[in-house]
Amino acid sequence: MKQFEGTTILCVRKNKHVVIGGDGQVSQGNTILKGNARKVRKLYQNKVIAGFAGGTADAFTLFERFEKKLEAHHGQLTRAAVELAKDWRTDRALRRLEALLLVADKLATLMITGNGDVIEPEDCLMAIGSGGSYAQAAATALVQNTKLSAKEIVEKSLLIASDICVFSNQNLTIEDIESDI
């Protein structure tokens, strides 16, 4: 799944805020096609944040489907995520989509995969994409050892990941909402 090597998306939940950020690089193999893509956006009346890693067209299809699920389930993130994962796994056309979604609302953070997985992190952060492990490691250290806000942690961690991962850049999109956790 080479297309998953094209981005870094990170979610941090801290001090009643949940923040998802991502870089802007679009790559094809070892060529940079675009540097200012928006891979993170707010959905469902600005109550949900979503970011994607993988094929851009595939991700936009999933964003649309996910937003319809959110509408159908009145913004219930977990229910909408499970329903999307079921469709993604069983629908012939959707099954071919190569992307991952990282979504969050005021109560939950979830990763949705094409294998039918809906995964909640054990702690306050989660990352996807080729630079995801680097960003998650940096964020873990910053959460444990600083008093930085969630937004500052996301920004610094994504910048660190972009210095390591050749498929990520420093053109960031960061969205946040208030959290109950």
Accessible surface in RSA format (square Angstrom, percent):
REM  Atomic radii and reference values for relative SASA: ProtOr
REM  Chains: A
REM  Algorithm: Lee & Richards
REM  Probe-radius: 1.40
REM  Slices: 20
REM RES _ NUM      All-atoms   Total-Side   Main-Chain    Non-polar    All polar
REM                ABS   REL    ABS   REL    ABS   REL    ABS   REL    ABS   REL
RES MET A   1   153.87  79.7  96.33  63.7  57.54 137.0  98.06  83.4  55.81  73.9
RES LYS A   2   148.08  72.2 133.89  82.2  14.19  33.8  95.41  85.9  52.68  56.1
RES GLN A   3    93.90  52.5  80.59  58.9  13.31  31.7  36.94  78.6  56.96  43.2
RES PHE A   4    40.83  20.4  39.53  24.5   1.30   3.4  39.61  24.0   1.22   3.5
RES GLU A   5    65.40  37.6  65.30  49.4   0.11   0.3  21.66  41.9  43.75  35.7
RES GLY A   6    15.35  18.9   0.00   N/A  15.35  18.9  11.32  31.1   4.03   9.0
RES THR A   7     2.04   1.5   2.04   2.1   0.00   0.0   2.04   2.7   0.00   0.0
RES THR A   8     0.83   0.6   0.83   0.8   0.00   0.0   0.83   1.1   0.00   0.0
RES ILE A   9     0.00   0.0   0.00   0.0   0.00   0.0   0.00   0.0   0.00   0.0
RES LEU A  10     0.00   0.0   0.00   0.0   0.00   0.0   0.00   0.0   0.00   0.0
RES CYS A  11     0.27   0.2   0.27   0.3   0.00   0.0   0.00   0.0   0.27   0.3
RES VAL A  12     0.00   0.0   0.00   0.0   0.00   0.0   0.00   0.0   0.00   0.0
RES ARG A  13    19.94   8.4  15.09   7.7   4.84  11.5  11.46  15.7   8.48   5.1
RES LYS A  14    36.13  17.6  29.62  18.2   6.51  15.5  34.68  31.2   1.45   1.5
RES ASN A  15   109.15  75.3  84.69  81.8  24.46  58.9  34.55  83.1  74.60  72.1
RES LYS A  16   124.44  60.7 123.42  75.7   1.02   2.4  83.63  75.3  40.81  43.5
RES HIS A  17    74.22  40.6  74.22  51.6   0.00   0.0  43.59  44.9  30.63  35.6
RES VAL A  18     0.00   0.0   0.00   0.0   0.00   0.0   0.00   0.0   0.00   0.0
RES VAL A  19     1.13   0.7   1.13   1.0   0.00   0.0   1.13   1.0   0.00   0.0
RES ILE A  20     0.00   0.0   0.00   0.0   0.00   0.0   0.00   0.0   0.00   0.0
RES GLY A  21     0.00   0.0   0.00   N/A   0.00   0.0   0.00   0.0   0.00   0.0
RES GLY A  22     0.33   0.4   0.00   N/A   0.33   0.4   0.33   0.9   0.00   0.0
RES ASP A  23     1.57   1.1   1.36   1.3   0.22   0.5   1.38   3.2   0.20   0.2
RES GLY A  24     0.17   0.2   0.00   N/A   0.17   0.2   0.17   0.5   0.00   0.0
RES GLN A  25     6.30   3.5   6.17   4.5   0.12   0.3   0.00   0.0   6.30   4.8
RES VAL A  26    33.99  22.4  31.64  28.6   2.35   5.7  33.99  29.5   0.00   0.0
RES SER A  27    29.01  24.5   4.28   5.7  24.73  57.0   3.86   8.2  25.15  35.2
RES GLN A  28   122.51  68.5 114.65  83.8   7.86  18.7  35.74  76.1  86.77  65.8
RES GLY A  29    44.11  54.4   0.00   N/A  44.11  54.4  30.11  82.6  13.99  31.3
RES ASN A  30   149.86 103.3 113.65 109.8  36.21  87.2  41.36  99.6 108.49 104.9
RES THR A  31    73.58  52.3  69.81  70.8   3.77   9.0  46.95  63.1  26.63  40.3
RES ILE A  32   109.64  62.4  86.18  64.2  23.46  56.6  86.18  62.1  23.46  63.7
RES LEU A  33   104.00  57.9  69.87  50.0  34.13  85.8  72.45  50.9  31.55  84.9
RES LYS A  34   105.02  51.2  97.44  59.8   7.57  18.0  51.32  46.2  53.70  57.2
RES GLY A  35    29.63  36.5   0.00   N/A  29.63  36.5  19.56  53.7  10.06  22.5
RES ASN A  36    94.68  65.3  80.80  78.1  13.88  33.4  18.95  45.6  75.73  73.2
RES ALA A  37    15.17  13.9  11.02  17.0   4.15   9.4  13.36  18.8   1.80   4.8
RES ARG A  38   128.60  54.0 119.78  61.1   8.82  21.0  57.74  78.9  70.86  42.9
RES LYS A  39     6.19   3.0   5.91   3.6   0.27   0.7   5.88   5.3   0.30   0.3
RES VAL A  40     0.00   0.0   0.00   0.0   0.00   0.0   0.00   0.0   0.00   0.0
RES ARG A  41    79.83  33.5  79.51  40.5   0.32   0.8  18.27  25.0  61.55  37.3
RES LYS A  42    71.85  35.1  50.33  30.9  21.52  51.2  13.89  12.5  57.96  61.7
RES LEU A  43     8.32   4.6   5.34   3.8   2.98   7.5   8.32   5.8   0.00   0.0
RES TYR A  44    26.02  12.1  24.42  13.9   1.60   4.2   6.21   4.7  19.81  24.4
RES GLN A  45   119.48  66.8  83.52  61.0  35.96  85.6  49.78 106.0  69.70  52.9
RES ASN A  46    96.53  66.6  88.02  85.1   8.51  20.5  13.68  32.9  82.84  80.1
RES LYS A  47   116.51  56.8 110.88  68.0   5.64  13.4  71.56  64.4  44.95  47.9
RES VAL A  48     1.23   0.8   1.23   1.1   0.00   0.0   1.23   1.1   0.00   0.0
RES ILE A  49     0.00   0.0   0.00   0.0   0.00   0.0   0.00   0.0   0.00   0.0
RES ALA A  50     0.00   0.0   0.00   0.0   0.00   0.0   0.00   0.0   0.00   0.0
RES GLY A  51     0.00   0.0   0.00   N/A   0.00   0.0   0.00   0.0   0.00   0.0
RES PHE A  52     5.04   2.5   5.04   3.1   0.00   0.0   5.04   3.1   0.00   0.0
RES ALA A  53     0.01   0.0   0.01   0.0   0.00   0.0   0.01   0.0   0.00   0.0
RES GLY A  54    14.25  17.6   0.00   N/A  14.25  17.6   0.00   0.0  14.25  31.9
RES GLY A  55    11.88  14.6   0.00   N/A  11.88  14.6  11.88  32.6   0.00   0.0
RES THR A  56    53.97  38.4  48.46  49.1   5.51  13.1  38.82  52.1  15.15  22.9
RES ALA A  57    75.87  69.8  65.15 100.5  10.72  24.4  70.35  99.1   5.53  14.6
RES ASP A  58    29.53  20.7  29.05  28.9   0.48   1.1   1.37   3.2  28.17  28.1
RES ALA A  59     0.00   0.0   0.00   0.0   0.00   0.0   0.00   0.0   0.00   0.0
RES PHE A  60    73.42  36.7  73.10  45.3   0.33   0.8  73.11  44.3   0.32   0.9
RES THR A  61    50.40  35.8  48.53  49.2   1.87   4.5  25.03  33.6  25.38  38.4
RES LEU A  62     0.00   0.0   0.00   0.0   0.00   0.0   0.00   0.0   0.00   0.0
RES PHE A  63     5.21   2.6   4.84   3.0   0.37   1.0   5.07   3.1   0.14   0.4
RES GLU A  64   111.74  64.2 106.31  80.4   5.43  12.9  37.97  73.5  73.77  60.2
RES ARG A  65    83.36  35.0  82.90  42.3   0.46   1.1  14.26  19.5  69.10  41.9
RES PHE A  66     0.00   0.0   0.00   0.0   0.00   0.0   0.00   0.0   0.00   0.0
RES GLU A  67    61.57  35.3  61.57  46.6   0.00   0.0  16.33  31.6  45.24  36.9
RES LYS A  68   138.85  67.7 133.27  81.8   5.57  13.3  85.26  76.7  53.59  57.1
RES LYS A  69    43.39  21.2  43.30  26.6   0.10   0.2  11.73  10.6  31.66  33.7
RES LEU A  70     0.00   0.0   0.00   0.0   0.00   0.0   0.00   0.0   0.00   0.0
RES GLU A  71    94.52  54.3  83.50  63.2  11.02  26.2  36.99  71.6  57.52  47.0
RES ALA A  72    67.36  61.9  37.16  57.3  30.20  68.7  49.73  70.0  17.63  46.7
RES HIS A  73    34.27  18.7  31.68  22.0   2.59   6.6  20.51  21.1  13.76  16.0
RES HIS A  74   144.16  78.8 126.32  87.8  17.85  45.7  82.08  84.6  62.09  72.2
RES GLY A  75    15.43  19.0   0.00   N/A  15.43  19.0   3.72  10.2  11.71  26.2
RES GLN A  76   103.08  57.6  95.07  69.5   8.01  19.1  35.73  76.1  67.35  51.1
RES LEU A  77     4.20   2.3   1.59   1.1   2.61   6.6   1.59   1.1   2.61   7.0
RES THR A  78    71.79  51.1  69.94  70.9   1.85   4.4  54.66  73.4  17.13  25.9
RES ARG A  79   119.23  50.1 114.92  58.6   4.31  10.3  31.58  43.2  87.65  53.1
RES ALA A  80     0.00   0.0   0.00   0.0   0.00   0.0   0.00   0.0   0.00   0.0
RES ALA A  81     0.00   0.0   0.00   0.0   0.00   0.0   0.00   0.0   0.00   0.0
RES VAL A  82    57.64  37.9  57.42  52.0   0.23   0.6  57.48  49.9   0.17   0.4
RES GLU A  83    31.46  18.1  31.46  23.8   0.00   0.0   1.84   3.6  29.62  24.2
RES LEU A  84     0.23   0.1   0.23   0.2   0.00   0.0   0.23   0.2   0.00   0.0
RES ALA A  85     2.34   2.2   2.34   3.6   0.00   0.0   2.34   3.3   0.00   0.0
RES LYS A  86   109.94  53.6 105.44  64.7   4.50  10.7  67.73  61.0  42.21  45.0
RES ASP A  87    40.41  28.3  39.55  39.4   0.85   2.0   5.98  14.1  34.43  34.3
RES TRP A  88     0.71   0.3   0.71   0.3   0.00   0.0   0.59   0.3   0.13   0.2
RES ARG A  89   131.78  55.3 126.82  64.6   4.97  11.8  26.43  36.1 105.35  63.8
RES THR A  90    99.10  70.5  78.75  79.8  20.35  48.5  68.46  92.0  30.64  46.3
RES ASP A  91    53.15  37.2  45.28  45.1   7.86  18.6  13.24  31.2  39.91  39.8
RES ARG A  92   185.13  77.7 178.58  91.0   6.56  15.6  60.04  82.1 125.09  75.8
RES ALA A  93    71.65  65.9  57.23  88.3  14.42  32.8  64.48  90.8   7.17  19.0
RES LEU A  94     3.98   2.2   3.90   2.8   0.08   0.2   3.98   2.8   0.00   0.0
RES ARG A  95   130.17  54.7 108.43  55.3  21.75  51.8  43.33  59.2  86.84  52.6
RES ARG A  96   184.39  77.4 163.11  83.1  21.28  50.7  65.94  90.1 118.45  71.8
RES LEU A  97    28.94  16.1  21.60  15.5   7.34  18.4  21.67  15.2   7.27  19.6
RES GLU A  98    58.24  33.4  57.62  43.6   0.63   1.5  10.03  19.4  48.21  39.4
RES ALA A  99     1.91   1.8   0.00   0.0   1.91   4.3   0.00   0.0   1.91   5.1
RES LEU A 100    29.15  16.2  29.15  20.9   0.00   0.0  29.15  20.5   0.00   0.0
RES LEU A 101     0.00   0.0   0.00   0.0   0.00   0.0   0.00   0.0   0.00   0.0
RES LEU A 102     0.00   0.0   0.00   0.0   0.00   0.0   0.00   0.0   0.00   0.0
RES VAL A 103     0.00   0.0   0.00   0.0   0.00   0.0   0.00   0.0   0.00   0.0
RES ALA A 104     0.00   0.0   0.00   0.0   0.00   0.0   0.00   0.0   0.00   0.0
RES ASP A 105    17.71  12.4  17.71  17.6   0.00   0.0   4.37  10.3  13.34  13.3
RES LYS A 106   105.79  51.6 105.77  64.9   0.02   0.0  55.60  50.0  50.18  53.5
RES LEU A 107    99.56  55.4  92.19  66.0   7.36  18.5  92.19  64.7   7.36  19.8
RES ALA A 108    12.37  11.4  10.92  16.8   1.46   3.3  12.37  17.4   0.00   0.0
RES THR A 109     7.49   5.3   5.09   5.2   2.40   5.7   3.61   4.8   3.88   5.9
RES LEU A 110     6.42   3.6   6.42   4.6   0.00   0.0   6.42   4.5   0.00   0.0
RES MET A 111    31.92  16.5  31.92  21.1   0.00   0.0  26.79  22.8   5.14   6.8
RES ILE A 112     0.00   0.0   0.00   0.0   0.00   0.0   0.00   0.0   0.00   0.0
RES THR A 113    12.66   9.0  12.66  12.8   0.00   0.0  12.66  17.0   0.00   0.0
RES GLY A 114    24.59  30.3   0.00   N/A  24.59  30.3  12.27  33.7  12.32  27.6
RES ASN A 115   101.97  70.3  93.01  89.9   8.96  21.6  12.18  29.3  89.78  86.8
RES GLY A 116    29.31  36.2   0.00   N/A  29.31  36.2   4.87  13.4  24.44  54.7
RES ASP A 117    59.51  41.7  55.41  55.2   4.10   9.7   7.89  18.6  51.62  51.5
RES VAL A 118    44.59  29.3  14.32  13.0  30.27  72.9  14.32  12.4  30.27  82.1
RES ILE A 119    71.36  40.6  68.53  51.1   2.83   6.8  71.36  51.4   0.00   0.0
RES GLU A 120   108.47  62.3  87.73  66.4  20.75  49.4  23.92  46.3  84.56  69.0
RES PRO A 121    26.28  19.2   8.33   7.6  17.95  65.3  13.54  11.2  12.74  79.2
RES GLU A 122   187.65 107.7 142.92 108.1  44.73 106.5  63.56 122.9 124.09 101.3
RES ASP A 123    83.88  58.8  64.52  64.2  19.36  45.8  40.91  96.3  42.97  42.9
RES CYS A 124    38.85  29.4  29.93  33.4   8.92  21.0  25.53  64.7  13.32  14.4
RES LEU A 125     4.15   2.3   2.52   1.8   1.62   4.1   2.94   2.1   1.21   3.3
RES MET A 126    14.94   7.7  14.56   9.6   0.38   0.9  14.94  12.7   0.00   0.0
RES ALA A 127    15.73  14.5   0.09   0.1  15.65  35.6   0.09   0.1  15.65  41.4
RES ILE A 128     7.40   4.2   1.86   1.4   5.54  13.3   7.40   5.3   0.00   0.0
RES GLY A 129    22.45  27.7   0.00   N/A  22.45  27.7   4.12  11.3  18.34  41.1
RES SER A 130    33.96  28.7   7.95  10.6  26.01  59.9  19.51  41.6  14.45  20.2
RES GLY A 131     0.00   0.0   0.00   N/A   0.00   0.0   0.00   0.0   0.00   0.0
RES GLY A 132     2.32   2.9   0.00   N/A   2.32   2.9   2.32   6.4   0.00   0.0
RES SER A 133    87.20  73.7  74.91 100.0  12.29  28.3  39.33  83.8  47.87  67.1
RES TYR A 134    92.62  43.2  87.38  49.7   5.24  13.6  46.33  34.8  46.29  57.1
RES ALA A 135     0.00   0.0   0.00   0.0   0.00   0.0   0.00   0.0   0.00   0.0
RES GLN A 136    64.44  36.0  64.44  47.1   0.00   0.0  10.04  21.4  54.40  41.3
RES ALA A 137    65.41  60.1  51.14  78.9  14.27  32.5  59.21  83.4   6.20  16.4
RES ALA A 138    12.96  11.9   2.84   4.4  10.12  23.0  12.18  17.2   0.78   2.1
RES ALA A 139     0.00   0.0   0.00   0.0   0.00   0.0   0.00   0.0   0.00   0.0
RES THR A 140    42.90  30.5  42.39  43.0   0.50   1.2  36.16  48.6   6.74  10.2
RES ALA A 141    50.41  46.4  46.11  71.2   4.30   9.8  49.56  69.8   0.85   2.3
RES LEU A 142    30.17  16.8  30.07  21.5   0.10   0.2  30.17  21.2   0.00   0.0
RES VAL A 143    38.43  25.3  26.25  23.8  12.18  29.3  26.25  22.8  12.18  33.0
RES GLN A 144   133.26  74.5  98.05  71.7  35.21  83.8  35.10  74.7  98.16  74.4
RES ASN A 145   115.10  79.4  80.57  77.9  34.53  83.1  32.74  78.8  82.36  79.6
RES THR A 146    49.83  35.4  30.51  30.9  19.33  46.1  38.72  52.0  11.12  16.8
RES LYS A 147   201.27  98.2 171.19 105.0  30.08  71.6 122.11 109.9  79.15  84.3
RES LEU A 148    40.97  22.8  38.99  27.9   1.98   5.0  40.64  28.5   0.33   0.9
RES SER A 149    49.40  41.7  44.66  59.6   4.74  10.9  43.61  92.9   5.79   8.1
RES ALA A 150     2.60   2.4   0.29   0.5   2.31   5.2   0.29   0.4   2.31   6.1
RES LYS A 151   100.50  49.0  99.52  61.1   0.98   2.3  53.50  48.2  47.00  50.1
RES GLU A 152    78.75  45.2  77.37  58.5   1.38   3.3  26.14  50.6  52.61  43.0
RES ILE A 153     0.00   0.0   0.00   0.0   0.00   0.0   0.00   0.0   0.00   0.0
RES VAL A 154     0.00   0.0   0.00   0.0   0.00   0.0   0.00   0.0   0.00   0.0
RES GLU A 155    78.83  45.3  78.83  59.6   0.00   0.0   6.57  12.7  72.25  59.0
RES LYS A 156    95.85  46.8  94.30  57.9   1.54   3.7  43.06  38.8  52.79  56.2
RES SER A 157     0.00   0.0   0.00   0.0   0.00   0.0   0.00   0.0   0.00   0.0
RES LEU A 158     2.13   1.2   0.30   0.2   1.83   4.6   0.30   0.2   1.83   4.9
RES LEU A 159    55.37  30.8  55.27  39.5   0.09   0.2  55.37  38.9   0.00   0.0
RES ILE A 160    75.60  43.0  74.62  55.6   0.98   2.4  75.44  54.3   0.16   0.4
RES ALA A 161     0.00   0.0   0.00   0.0   0.00   0.0   0.00   0.0   0.00   0.0
RES SER A 162    16.43  13.9   0.74   1.0  15.68  36.1   0.74   1.6  15.68  22.0
RES ASP A 163   110.11  77.1  72.16  71.8  37.96  89.8  28.26  66.5  81.86  81.6
RES ILE A 164    94.35  53.7  69.44  51.7  24.91  60.1  74.65  53.8  19.70  53.5
RES CYS A 165     9.40   7.1   4.39   4.9   5.01  11.8   4.42  11.2   4.98   5.4
RES VAL A 166   120.42  79.2  99.63  90.2  20.79  50.1 107.76  93.6  12.66  34.3
RES PHE A 167    47.84  23.9  47.84  29.6   0.00   0.0  47.84  29.0   0.00   0.0
RES SER A 168     7.92   6.7   0.65   0.9   7.27  16.7   0.65   1.4   7.27  10.2
RES ASN A 169    30.68  21.2  26.53  25.6   4.15  10.0  22.93  55.2   7.74   7.5
RES GLN A 170   102.31  57.2  81.77  59.8  20.54  48.9  27.83  59.2  74.48  56.5
RES ASN A 171    70.47  48.6  61.07  59.0   9.41  22.7  19.96  48.0  50.52  48.8
RES LEU A 172    42.25  23.5  12.58   9.0  29.67  74.6  12.58   8.8  29.67  79.8
RES THR A 173    13.88   9.9   9.97  10.1   3.91   9.3   6.46   8.7   7.43  11.2
RES ILE A 174    38.10  21.7  14.99  11.2  23.11  55.7  14.99  10.8  23.11  62.7
RES GLU A 175    35.51  20.4  34.59  26.2   0.92   2.2   1.21   2.3  34.30  28.0
RES ASP A 176    43.29  30.3  37.88  37.7   5.41  12.8   2.69   6.3  40.60  40.5
RES ILE A 177    19.03  10.8  13.11   9.8   5.93  14.3  19.03  13.7   0.00   0.0
RES GLU A 178   134.48  77.2 123.13  93.1  11.35  27.0  36.86  71.3  97.62  79.7
RES SER A 179     5.54   4.7   0.00   0.0   5.54  12.8   0.44   0.9   5.09   7.1
RES ASP A 180    75.62  53.0  56.77  56.5  18.85  44.6  17.32  40.8  58.30  58.1
RES ILE A 181   107.37  61.1  85.06  63.4  22.31  53.8 105.96  76.3   1.41   3.8
END  Absolute sums over single chains surface
CHAIN  1 A     8952.9       7468.7       1484.2       4464.0       4488.9
END  Absolute sums over all chains
TOTAL          8952.9       7468.7       1484.2       4464.0       4488.9
